[in-house]
Amino acid sequence: MNFTNKRIKKLSKSDILLNKIKKYAYLETISIVSFFLFIGYIFNPQDICFIKTQVSYALILLAIITLFHGFENGLMAVGMLAAAMWIFYPQFPSTDFLILLMMTMIFSEFHYFWTKKIKELKVEANYKTTKLNELSKAFYTLKISHDQLEKNYVVKPMSIRNAIEEIIGNNRHLDRDKSDKNREKFYKEFLALLEKSFNVNSALILHKNQEYENEELSAQNTAITYSAICEKYAKDEIFNSYLFNRATHFKQPVYISDKEGEPTLHAKEDSKFLVAIPFGMGDNISSVLLIDKMPFMSFNRENLISISILLEYFSISISQVNIPKNFYKISSVGNIDFTYEYNRLRYIYDKYNINSSMMVLKLESELQTLKVHKTILQMLRALDLVTISKYNNFHYIILLFPLSDSSSALGFLKRLQHNIKYDKDREFESMQFKLNQIELLNKYIEDDYGK
């Protein structure tokens, strides 16, 4: 339903009077001139238009009428005065008539430019008022957006990408696949990161021991890692909890919600936890994150989705045992870490529809490839990856930008072109691909157009 503004501006008495005068301008002109001639006929019948007096009252009358109403009304007044001169004067005073006509035309010019200037100023004032209102609304909207952004920053000060960078940076020195002790350190770091980034005050992670990777999750083959202030639970108590059973059964995150499906701290079911987020790349669940306590302002769907994505990325980083059956391969790329990182991001894309971008540079010279690759290594961010491959007579530099859209890849290409020193090294072909365009990327490398 559309609502319109029904308010009407209340006019003052003077504005109402002026509008009525302008509405009946011709009648007013006729009345004033007739009254002027009537006064002249009574007091001076020989000079009814008062043109022989020291002060030309007729000229004053025409000035008032013409400056107020314009040329048409002034010409009408001149016509009435000319008719009176023709009738009541023995000889028509042509000189006086021409003077009155000339002055009427001059007065009309003043009226024209005066009213034109007034209209221009009104239009300009209306335009500036409209723009001021638009800018005021835009500023208010911007202020609301800024306040919301500031609120989100307080609630969740780190992006997913920054959180992943911190996980990798803090644990780069750990040999993550050698012992369960190192895994314990990883999980401790992860829970600390959740507390710092998403205000997860109390949480725990159940994870299978390394030698039981291919078995079902059970109380016998799991270890528990707690956050700093989390309450300790018995394994049987955890495995019998409501949310844990639902999460492991449906193999998807479960949280306490209201009738509309939004997260709420008022649990209807007898649950010990607020959130249960499972992880498993194969058929079996390998770990489950349980959140015990979380502030009301932080307990929302956006934060829970971000935590789920981080758990997926983090869990895949810890163990490379459960590699999916449909492991994607990139033509002529022998870098295992690069290929594995692509599959990890592809898994997150297929599950959460969070895209990353890829870019391929095609070069003919091996020397040029090495020089460009060296420049790229100096420009890469923490999560960005690059690898070199050769197919037939061409060299390919393949870049992967995790959790970044195509605009990031385009911006990187522009910065690369700017940082390359020599013009001849800037001559190469480039293509951008999305994560789900791996087949198209392989065809590009293999120079296969499907003929």
N, C-alpha and C positions, 0 to 999 in steps of 0.2 A: 504494500500500500504506500502510495506516495503522498507526502504531506507538503503543502505549500504554505508560505507565510501569508496570513490573512490580515496582517496589521497594515493600517493606512496612516501615513504621516498626517498629524493634525496641523492644519494651517492656521496661521495667526489671522486676526481680523484685517490687518493691512494687506496680507497676501490674498485673502478672499476678495477684498475690494478691488485690488489690482487685476485679479483674474476676471472679475465681472466687467471692469472697464475695458480690458483688452478684448473681451468677448463681444461687446457692443461698441466697438471703436467708431464705426461709421455713424451710428445713432448719436453717440456722444459728440462727434465733430459737428454734425448737423445742428444739434441742440445748442452747443456753445456758440457757433457762428450766428445762429438765429437770434440768440439772446444778445450777442454783441451788436447785431444790426438793429434789434429792437431798442436797445439803450441809445444807440446813435440816432434812431428815428425820433425818439422822444426828446432828447436833449439838444440835438443838432441836426435837424432834417436836411439842411443844405450840405452838410458834410457827414453823411450817415456812416461812412467808413473811417472817419477820423484821420484822413490822409493829409489834411491841411494844417493840422495842429503841429506844435513844436516837437512833440513826441509822437512817433508813429505807433499808435496803439494796435493798428492792424498788423504791423510787422511783429510786434510782441506776441500777438495772438497766434500768428502763423508759426513763430519760433516754438511756442509751447506745444502746439498741435503736431507739428512736423517732427520735432525732436522726440516726442513721446510716442507717436503712432507711426511715423514714417512718411514716405513720399506720397502714397495714395491718399491718405487722409489730408495731407498738406495741399495736394492738388485739388481735392474736393473743396477745401476751405477757400482756396484761391478762386475756384469757379464760382462759389456762392458770392464772394466779395465782388468778382467781376460782373456778375448779374446785377448786384445792387448798384454798382457804379453805372452800368448801362441804363438802369431804370431811373435812378434818383439824381444823377448828375446831368446838367445841361449839355456838357461836352464830356465824352469818355476820356478819363485821365490815363492815357496810354503809357506815359512815362512812369507814373506811380504804379500802374499795373505791372509793367515789366520789372520794376525794382522788386515788387512783392514776389513775382514769379521766380526771379533770379535768386532771391534770398531763400525762397522755399526749396529750390533745388540744392542750394548750399547746405541748408539745414538737413535736408534728406541725406546728403552725403555723410554728414556728421552722424546722423542716426544709423546709417548702414554700417559704418566702421565701428561705431560704438557697440551696437548689438552683435556684430560679428566677433568683436574682441571678447565680449561677455560670453558668447557661445563657446568660443575656443577655450576660455578659461574654465568654463563649466565642464567641457569634455575632458580637459586635462585634469581637473580636480577629480572627476568621476573615475578616470583611468587610474590615477594615483591612489585613490581610495580603494579601488578594486584590487590593485596590485598589493597594496598594504595589507588588505584583508587576507589575500592569498598567501603572502609571505608570513603573516602572523600565524595562519593555520599551519603552514609548512614548518615554521619554527616550533610551534607547539607539538606537532607530530614528531619532529626530530627530537625534541626534548623527551617525549614519551619513549621513543626508541632508545635514546641514550640511557634513560633511567632503567629501561628493561634490560639493556645490554650490561649496564653496571650491576644490576641485580643478578643477572646470569653469571657475571664474572665473579661476584662474591660467592654465589652458590657453587659454581663450577669454573674455577679460575684457569683450568688448563684444557686445551683441546685434546682430542683423541690422538692426533699426530704427535703433539708434544709429550703426551703421556707415554706413548710407545717409544719415543726417542729417549725418555728418561729411563724406561725399563732396560733398553738395550745399553745405554751408556753406563748405568750403574752395575750392570751384570756382565759386561763384556769380558771381564777377567775370569768369570766362572766357567769351568768345564762342565757344561750342563748335562751331558749325556753319560757321564762316568759313574755317578753315585747318587743315591737318594739324598745324601747330605747337601749336595749342591742344589738339588731341587727344592729342598727345604728353605735354603737361602733365597732362591728365586721367589717362592711363594710368600716369604716374609716381606720381601721388597715389594711385591705386588699388592699385598694388603696395606702396607704403609702408603703406597701410592694412591690407593682408593680412599684412604683416610684423608690424605692431603688434597686430593683433587675433587672428591665427591662427598666429603664429610661422612664417610662410612665409619661410624664410631666403633662398631663391634661387628666382626665377621670372622668366618672360618672357611677353610677349603679342605675338602676331602679329596685325596688323590691316590691313585693306585701306585703301589711300589713298582719299581722298574721291571722286576722279573715277572710280574703278573699283567703285563700290558694287554695281552690278548684274552684275558679272562673277564667274566662279569664282575661288576663292582660289588663288593661285599665287605662286611665288617672285618673279615680275616685278611684281606689283601690291600687294605687302605691305610693310609697315614693321615693325620689331621694336623693342619697348621693353623694356629690361632693368631689373630691380631693382638696388639699390645694389651688391650683392656677387655678382651672378649672372655665371657664366662666359659669355663670348661664343661663339656658335655661327654657323657658316655656314648660309645658308638651305637649301642642298641637304642638309646634314646634318640639319637639323630636318625637312624634308619627307620624308626617307627614314627617319625614326625610327619605331619600332614603334607606340608609343602615339599619335603624331600621325596616322598613317595610319588606325588603327582609329577614333579619335575623329571624324575628318572623314568617314570612310566611313559609320559608323553614326549620325553626327550626335548623339552623346550622350557624356557624360563617361566616361572610361576611366581606371582606376588599377591599379597593381600590387596583386594580391590573393593570398591563400592559397587552400587547397582549399575553405574555407567561404565564400569571397567577401569576407572582411574585408581591409581595407588592411594591407599588410605591406611592410617595407623590404627584404625578401629577394626580389629579382626573379628569376623563373625565365627569362623572356625576356631577350634582350640589349637592354635598353632604357636610353636615356640619361636618361629622365625618370621621375618617380613618378606624375604625374597629367597628363592632357590634358583640358581642358574647352572644348568648342567653343560658339560662339554664332551663331545665325542665325534671324531671324524669318521670312524667306522660304524659298525653295528653296536658297539659297546660304549657305555659311558665311562670316561676315564677320570673325570673330576667333577666336583659340584661345589659351587660357591654359595654359601649360606650367609645372609646378612641378618644380624641379630638386632642391631640398633642403628637408627639413622634419623637425623632431624627431619621435622615435618617439611621445611622449605626445600630440602634436598631430595625428598622422597617423591619423585615424579617420573613420568614415563621417559622423558628425554635422558635423564641421568641413568635410568636402568638400561636403556638401550645402549648407551655409551659404555657402561660397565660390561654388558654382554659382549660387545665387540672387542673390548680390551681383553676379556677373559679368553675369547676365541684366539686372538692374535698371540697372547701370552702363552696359552697352552700349546699351540702349535710350535712356538719357539722352543719350548722345553723338550718336547719329544718329537722326533721325526720317524717314529716307528709306525704309527698309524697313517701311512700315506694312502690317499684315496686311490681307488682302482682306476678312475679316469684321470690319471696324472697327465697334465698337458705338457707338451714338449714344443720348444721353439726351434725352428730349422737352423742347423749348423751352430747352435749354441751349446758348448760343452761345459759352461760354468754351472755347476750343480747348485751353488748357493743362489745364483740369479734365477734359475728355473724353479727352485723350491720357493723362493720368495714370491714369484709370480703365482704359483699354485696356491700359496697361502692367501694372497690377496684375492685371487679368483674365488676361493672358497668363501671368504667374507662377502664378496660381491654377490655370489649366488644366494647366500643366506640372508643378507641384510640390504642388498642393492646399494651398497656404498662403493662407488666407482673409483678407480685409479686410472692413470693415463700412461701411455707408452709412446715413445718417439723413436724412429729409426732414421739414421743418417746413412746415406749410400755414397761411398767414395770409391774412386778408381785407384788412387795411389796409396801404397802402403805407408810411405813416409808422411803423406798428408794425414792419413788416419792416425798415426802415432802422435802427430803434433796436435791435432784436434782433440784426441783422447786425453792428452796431457792437460790441455786447457779445461776440458770438462771436469777432470778430477779436482781441479782447483776451485771449481764452482759448485760442486754437488753439496746438497744439504745432508743432514745426518741420515735420513731414511732413504734418500734417492740412491739408485743403483745404476751401474753402467757395465756393459760387457762388450767385447769385440768378437766378431765372427767373420769368416770368409766363406763365400759361396761362389763357385765358378771364378770369374775374373774380378769380382767386386768385393770390397771390404764394407762391413756393416758395423756401425756403432749403435747399440740398442740401449735405450735409457728407460728406466722404470721410475715413475713418480707415485709412490704409495699415497692413497687417500687424497689425491689431488685431481682437479678437473683438467680439461684440455687447455684452459687458459694458463695454467701453471706451466704446461709444456711449451706453449707458444711464447710465454714470457721468458722462459729459460733459453729458447732458441734465439730470441732477439738479443739477450745478454751475451750469448755465446758468439753471435755474429759481431757484436761490438768488441768483445775481448780478443778475438782472433787478430793477430798483428798484421798479417799480410793478406792482400786482396785475393791472391790466387788460392789461399787456403780456405777462403769463404765459399768457394764454388763447390757445392755438393747438394745432393737432393735430400729432402727430408719429408717424412710422412708421420702422421699421428694416428694412433690406434687406441681404441678402448679395450678394456680387459676381455670382453666377450668377442673380440675380433681377432682371436689368435689364428684362426684358419686364414683369414685375409692377410694377416701379417706374414704367415709362412709363405703364402703365394707371392707376396711382394718380394720376399727374400729370394725365393726360387724363380722369380720372374715368370710365374705361371699365370696366364690370363684365361685359363680354362678352355683353350682352343682344342 
